[in-house]
Amino acid sequence: MSYKLKLLQIADTTNIKIVSPSDVHNIMKNESMVDRECFWAFHLNSVGVVIDKELVSMGTLTSSMASPPEIFKKAIINSTAGIILVHNHPSGDCQPSNVDKETLNNLLLCSIILSVPIYDFIVIARNGYYSFRSEDLDEREDAAQHIIDGLLDSLKGDGNYAHKRLHKKRGTT
């Protein structure tokens, strides 16, 4: 058995430049009609041209699992400058669910750690779209950065952070 290791992959661009959420919605018109929830990632180069449009996961009528490793793997392999995430709602309602919001918050943490920016997270449906960038993505990014900064600050100091946390939780010193 033999294996090949591909060390360098150069992705061709599509010549499709995304400058607004409506561009994504127009590109994804057919996908907005899909009968089950799916999750896509647009991989963009440094000038906003699509390198790749990836179907990350296909779910059921009411849910789609999209884990950070699945989402960021190809972005890292492609040396993507940033990603736009797209998720459909077969119900036709493009308002994000609480699960969508929680998923985005978790992905923003990963995005900061991996230095792969999330330019937008768009929920598409037959009746339109919802862009987190147009609504509150900046505030969510700031909150995620604050969490990361807090974690990094807590790891600095005397190197005994875990020990202190354990005793604080137990109420001992």
N, C-alpha and C positions, 0 to 999 in steps of 0.2 A: 504494500500500500504506500502511495506517495502523496505528499501534500505540497501545494504551491502556496507560497506566502507572497501576497501582493503588497509591496511596500509603498507604492505611489499610485494613486488613482487620480486622474485629472477628469473632472466632470465637465461635460459640455453644457453651456448655458442654453436656455430655451429662447432667448431674445424677448422674453416676456418680462416687462418691468412692472413691479407693483408699487404704486405710489399712494393708494388709498384702500380702505376696506371694501369700497364698492368694486374695485378691480378684482379683489379676491372673490367677492360674491358673484361677479359676472363670469369669472373663470369656473366657478363651482356650481353653476346653475343646474347641471345634470345631477351632480352629487347631492344637491339639496333635496332631490326627489327620492333618494334611496330609502328603502323600506325598513332599514335597521340603522341603529346608531353606528357611526364610523368616526374615526379620528385621523386627520391628515396633518402632515407637516410640509410646509413650503420651505425649502432651503434656498437662501438668497446669498448672492455674492455681495461685495462691499458697495455696489451701486444699486442694489435692490432688484437685480435681475435674477429670475428663478433659475437655480441650478437643477433642482429636482422637486417634484411633487410626490410625496411618499404617503401611501396608505399605511398608517401605523397600526391601526387595529380596526377590526370589524366586530361589532357586538350583536346585541339583540334589539328588539323593538324599543326597549326602554333603557338600555345601558351599553356602554362601550368601555372596556378597560384600556387605559393607556398609561403605562408605567414609564418613569423617567429613563431607564436604560433603553427602552424601545424608541423613545422619542429622540434622545440625544446621541445615540450610537452613530447613526448615519450623518448627523450634523458634524460630529467630530471627524469621522472618516472623510467627509467632503471638505473639511476646513471651511465650513459654512460661516459666513459673517454674522448671520442671525437667522431666526426662524419665525415663521408665522404659523400658528396652530389653528386648525379649523376642525370644528365638530358639528355634526348635523343633528337636528331634532326632527324625526319622522312625524311627530305630532303636528308640525306646522307652526308651533310656537317657538319663536327664536329667543325668548327671554332665557337667560342662563339659570340653571338649577343651582341649588346649594352645593351639589356634588361638583358641578362645573366650576364654581367659585373656589371650592376647597382644592380641587385638582390644580387649578391655575396657581393658587398660593404655593402649593408644594412644588410645582414645576418652576416657579420663579426662584425659589431657594436653590434648586439644582442649577438653574440658568446662571445665577450669580457665581456659584462655586465653580462651574465649568467654563465660565466666560463665553457662553453662547447666548447672546441676548434673545429674548422673546419680543419681537416687534409688535405682535398683536396676537390675541386669541379671539377668534371669530366664531360665533354660533350661527349656523345657517339653517334656514328652513324654507319651505315653499313660499312663505309669505314675507320673506325679508331676511335680515341678518342683524346681529348684535355684535358690536365691536367693543371689546374691553378697552382698547387703546382710546377710543372716543369717549369712554365713560370714566373708568377709574384705574386703569392699568398703572399709571404713574404712582398713585398712592400705594397700590399693592406692591410695586417694586421697592418703594421707599421702606415699607414695612418689612419686606423680606430682607433688604439690606440691613435694617436695624437689628433683625434677629441674628443674621450672620455676624454683624459687628459685636453684638452681645456675647455670642458664643466664643468668638476669637478673644475678646477681652477677658472672659472667664477662664480661658485656657492660659492666659498670661499670668503673671504673678509668681507665687512661690512654688508652683507645680503641684500643689496639694489640693487642687480644686475638688476632685472627686471625693476625697476623704472628708473635706469640709461639708460637702453637700450631703453625704451619707449621715454624718452626725447631726446636721441641721434637721434633716428629715426625721431622724430618730429622737430628736430633742436632747441629745447628749453632746458633750464637748470633747 
